[in-house]
Amino acid sequence: MEHAIVISIAVSVFVLLIALIAWNNSKTGRKSRRGSQPEHGKHLLHSSYKSHDGAINSAQTHVRKNPEEYAKAIMPKSKGNAK
């Protein structure tokens, strides 16, 4: 009987802690931090790989930091996107 009381108190405390953590995360806005903040300039990405014939290939790519500028740059030039 005493074990049941101890277990129920432990479970109640655990549930309360989980609820407090969830409430705190919702208040502080701790959400997924995906993407990047809009900035000017570009990132420089380096890549290199070894092909099946043994040749080593490398490349550098400039990627815009601002997601909106990047999206505009990769869109095909069509009637709706032409400027």
ZAROBA-257945 format. One line per field, with one value per residue: x, y, z of N, C-alpha, C, CB in turn; residue in three letters; residue number from 0. Coordinates in Angstrom, 2 decimals. Glycine has a CB too. Layout:
! ZAROBA-257945
n_X = c(X  ...)
n_Y = c(Y  ...)
n_Z = c(Z  ...)
ca_X = c(X  ...)
ca_Y = c(Y  ...)
ca_Z = c(Z  ...)
c_X = c(X  ...)
c_Y = c(Y  ...)
c_Z = c(Z  ...)
cb_X = c(X  ...)
cb_Y = c(Y  ...)
cb_Z = c(Z  ...)
residuo = c(ALA  ...)
num = c(NUM  ...)
This chain:
! ZAROBA-257945
n_X = c(0.82  1.92  3.86  2.38  1.39  3.74  4.62  2.48  2.75  5.28  4.80  2.92  4.49  6.33  4.64  3.78  6.21  6.79  4.60  5.15  7.57  6.67  4.87  6.63  8.28  6.42  5.84  8.30  8.76  10.30  11.02  11.38  14.47  14.95  16.31  17.61  18.43  17.36  19.90  22.38  24.60  26.63  26.94  29.81  30.26  32.13  32.96  34.09  34.96  35.71  35.77  34.60  36.64  38.91  39.58  39.80  37.40  36.47  34.55  33.28  30.60  28.48  26.03  23.16  22.51  20.07  16.93  14.73  15.88  17.44  15.47  14.26  16.42  16.77  14.48  12.92  13.19  10.32  7.19  5.70  7.68  9.56  11.55)
n_Y = c(-1.20  1.27  1.55  2.03  4.57  6.10  5.69  6.84  9.51  10.11  9.82  11.85  14.13  13.94  14.28  16.88  18.29  17.88  19.24  21.85  22.36  22.24  24.40  26.52  26.46  27.18  29.78  31.16  31.09  29.16  27.66  25.71  26.42  26.94  27.72  30.95  34.21  37.15  38.64  40.77  40.06  37.11  33.55  31.48  28.43  25.48  22.60  19.29  16.30  12.86  11.29  8.29  7.54  8.37  11.03  14.18  16.47  19.82  22.57  25.91  27.65  30.42  31.48  33.28  35.17  36.22  34.82  35.47  36.82  34.73  32.88  34.31  34.39  31.73  31.11  30.33  32.43  33.70  34.79  35.76  36.28  37.89  40.85)
n_Z = c(0.00  0.80  -1.12  -3.40  -2.92  -2.87  -5.48  -6.93  -6.12  -7.15  -9.91  -10.24  -9.66  -11.74  -14.01  -13.48  -13.71  -16.45  -17.56  -16.68  -18.03  -20.70  -20.69  -20.13  -22.41  -24.35  -23.60  -23.80  -26.44  -27.62  -30.29  -33.26  -34.66  -37.48  -40.70  -41.71  -40.53  -42.27  -44.08  -45.57  -48.27  -48.93  -48.42  -48.56  -49.90  -49.77  -51.61  -52.16  -53.85  -54.58  -57.59  -59.31  -61.03  -59.80  -59.93  -58.34  -57.53  -57.03  -55.80  -55.49  -54.12  -54.14  -51.96  -51.38  -48.41  -47.62  -47.45  -49.11  -51.30  -52.25  -53.01  -55.10  -56.86  -57.66  -59.00  -62.10  -64.97  -65.90  -67.36  -65.19  -63.34  -64.42  -64.59)
ca_X = c(0.00  2.80  4.54  1.44  1.31  5.01  4.62  1.53  3.32  6.37  4.19  2.31  5.56  6.85  3.67  3.82  7.44  6.61  3.66  5.86  8.52  5.90  4.35  7.76  8.69  5.43  5.94  9.56  8.84  11.36  10.50  12.42  15.28  15.35  16.50  18.57  17.90  17.67  21.10  22.94  25.83  26.52  27.74  30.67  30.27  33.17  32.68  35.05  34.66  36.55  34.89  34.90  37.89  40.02  39.77  39.26  36.70  36.08  33.78  32.86  29.28  28.02  24.61  22.70  22.10  18.66  16.13  13.87  16.73  17.83  14.32  14.11  17.53  16.67  13.25  13.14  12.69  9.09  6.40  5.29  8.82  10.49  11.56)
ca_Y = c(0.00  2.43  1.66  2.62  6.00  6.68  5.67  7.83  10.84  10.27  10.03  13.18  15.10  13.84  14.90  18.31  18.82  17.90  20.32  23.13  22.52  22.57  25.76  27.45  26.51  27.93  31.19  31.75  31.04  28.24  26.87  25.24  27.52  26.59  28.84  31.96  35.57  37.90  39.46  41.08  39.32  35.72  32.51  30.79  27.00  24.71  21.17  18.51  14.88  12.02  10.53  6.86  7.34  8.85  12.48  14.97  17.64  20.74  23.71  26.92  28.17  31.57  31.38  34.53  35.02  36.58  33.76  35.98  37.04  33.41  32.31  35.03  34.05  30.38  30.96  30.51  33.70  33.49  36.01  36.24  36.60  38.77  42.25)
ca_Z = c(0.00  0.86  -2.41  -4.36  -2.63  -3.30  -6.95  -7.44  -5.89  -8.12  -11.23  -10.23  -9.75  -13.10  -14.91  -13.21  -14.31  -17.91  -17.87  -16.49  -19.13  -21.90  -20.53  -20.24  -23.81  -25.13  -23.22  -24.25  -27.89  -28.02  -31.39  -34.17  -35.17  -38.82  -41.60  -41.28  -40.48  -43.48  -44.02  -46.88  -48.52  -49.38  -47.80  -49.50  -49.61  -50.45  -51.70  -52.94  -53.83  -55.42  -58.49  -59.44  -61.77  -58.99  -60.04  -57.23  -58.02  -55.98  -56.29  -54.53  -54.47  -53.36  -51.67  -50.75  -47.02  -47.48  -48.06  -50.19  -52.48  -52.75  -53.71  -56.37  -57.75  -58.22  -59.78  -63.53  -65.52  -66.67  -67.50  -63.87  -62.49  -65.15  -64.14)
c_X = c(0.87  3.52  3.65  1.35  2.58  5.06  3.67  2.05  4.44  5.83  3.57  3.37  6.14  5.93  3.66  5.07  7.33  5.67  4.34  6.87  7.79  5.36  5.46  8.22  7.69  5.50  7.19  9.70  9.94  10.81  11.68  13.16  15.82  15.52  17.53  17.89  18.26  18.88  21.51  24.23  25.55  27.35  28.61  30.76  31.36  32.73  33.76  34.68  35.59  35.63  35.38  36.21  39.10  40.27  39.12  38.66  36.34  35.36  33.51  31.54  28.95  26.51  24.21  22.22  20.62  17.81  15.24  14.68  17.15  16.68  14.10  15.19  17.38  15.40  13.54  12.55  11.49  8.33  6.03  6.45  9.78  10.39  12.10)
c_Y = c(1.26  2.64  2.33  4.13  6.69  6.75  6.71  9.25  11.11  10.53  11.42  14.27  15.12  14.53  16.42  18.95  18.90  19.03  21.68  23.39  22.91  23.99  26.78  27.56  27.28  29.42  31.86  31.71  30.14  27.28  26.41  26.43  27.15  27.84  29.82  33.32  36.29  38.81  39.79  40.28  37.88  34.82  31.90  29.33  26.32  23.25  20.50  17.04  14.15  11.17  9.09  6.61  7.90  10.33  13.18  16.25  18.54  21.93  24.66  27.49  29.33  31.46  32.65  34.25  35.32  35.53  34.25  36.24  35.71  32.79  32.99  34.63  32.68  30.16  31.14  31.85  33.41  34.80  36.60  36.70  37.58  40.20  43.15)
c_Z = c(0.00  -0.46  -3.45  -4.16  -3.12  -4.83  -7.51  -7.23  -6.90  -9.52  -11.31  -10.36  -11.16  -14.10  -14.72  -13.82  -15.83  -18.32  -17.71  -17.60  -20.41  -21.83  -20.70  -21.70  -24.66  -24.82  -23.79  -25.76  -28.40  -29.06  -32.24  -34.75  -36.55  -39.66  -41.07  -41.30  -41.78  -43.25  -45.45  -47.04  -48.92  -48.49  -48.89  -49.07  -50.42  -50.49  -52.53  -52.82  -54.79  -56.28  -58.62  -60.20  -61.03  -59.06  -58.85  -57.80  -56.84  -56.61  -55.13  -55.03  -53.55  -53.21  -50.93  -49.33  -46.82  -48.18  -49.21  -51.45  -53.10  -53.55  -55.06  -57.36  -58.38  -59.03  -61.26  -64.00  -66.41  -66.73  -66.14  -63.00  -63.15  -64.63  -65.19)
cb_X = c(-0.93  3.81  4.98  0.05  1.11  6.19  4.24  0.16  3.86  7.26  3.13  1.50  6.67  7.04  2.26  3.78  8.64  6.05  2.42  6.56  9.33  4.74  3.68  8.93  8.85  4.02  5.95  10.73  9.04  11.93  9.48  11.81  16.44  14.33  15.20  19.83  18.46  16.46  22.25  23.20  26.72  26.95  26.84  32.09  28.89  34.55  31.28  36.52  33.18  37.52  34.83  33.76  37.78  41.23  39.17  40.36  35.43  37.31  32.45  33.93  28.20  28.43  24.27  21.57  22.92  18.39  15.28  13.15  17.97  18.23  13.06  14.15  18.83  16.74  12.17  12.51  13.80  8.21  5.14  4.55  9.56  10.20  12.36)
cb_Y = c(0.00  2.27  0.27  1.98  6.26  5.86  4.27  7.66  10.96  9.02  8.95  13.38  14.79  12.37  14.33  18.56  17.95  16.54  20.22  23.14  21.23  21.58  25.92  26.98  25.09  27.40  31.32  31.04  32.42  27.46  27.68  24.37  27.85  25.65  29.55  31.96  36.33  38.73  38.73  42.62  39.36  35.59  31.42  31.46  26.37  24.87  20.91  18.77  14.61  11.13  11.20  6.16  7.99  8.15  13.01  15.29  17.24  21.21  23.25  28.05  27.06  32.93  30.10  35.18  35.93  38.00  33.12  37.27  37.87  32.49  32.43  36.54  34.11  29.37  31.97  29.34  34.45  32.37  35.73  35.16  35.33  38.74  42.40)
cb_Z = c(1.21  2.00  -2.91  -4.21  -1.11  -2.75  -7.47  -6.75  -4.43  -8.13  -11.53  -8.94  -8.72  -13.48  -14.66  -11.69  -13.93  -18.41  -16.95  -15.14  -19.34  -22.08  -19.15  -19.34  -24.36  -24.85  -21.70  -23.60  -28.44  -26.80  -32.24  -35.29  -34.20  -39.47  -41.83  -42.18  -39.25  -43.93  -43.24  -47.04  -47.30  -50.85  -47.10  -49.57  -49.90  -49.73  -52.32  -52.47  -54.20  -54.57  -59.87  -60.14  -63.15  -59.39  -61.37  -56.17  -58.82  -55.17  -56.94  -54.35  -54.39  -54.05  -50.84  -51.59  -46.13  -48.07  -47.01  -49.74  -52.09  -51.58  -52.84  -56.14  -56.98  -57.12  -59.31  -64.33  -66.31  -66.04  -68.31  -63.16  -62.13  -66.66  -62.88)
residuo = c(MET  GLU  HIS  ALA  ILE  VAL  ILE  SER  ILE  ALA  VAL  SER  VAL  PHE  VAL  LEU  LEU  ILE  ALA  LEU  ILE  ALA  TRP  ASN  ASN  SER  LYS  THR  GLY  ARG  LYS  SER  ARG  ARG  GLY  SER  GLN  PRO  GLU  HIS  GLY  LYS  HIS  LEU  LEU  HIS  SER  SER  TYR  LYS  SER  HIS  ASP  GLY  ALA  ILE  ASN  SER  ALA  GLN  THR  HIS  VAL  ARG  LYS  ASN  PRO  GLU  GLU  TYR  ALA  LYS  ALA  ILE  MET  PRO  LYS  SER  LYS  GLY  ASN  ALA  LYS)
num = c(0  1  2  3  4  5  6  7  8  9  10  11  12  13  14  15  16  17  18  19  20  21  22  23  24  25  26  27  28  29  30  31  32  33  34  35  36  37  38  39  40  41  42  43  44  45  46  47  48  49  50  51  52  53  54  55  56  57  58  59  60  61  62  63  64  65  66  67  68  69  70  71  72  73  74  75  76  77  78  79  80  81  82)
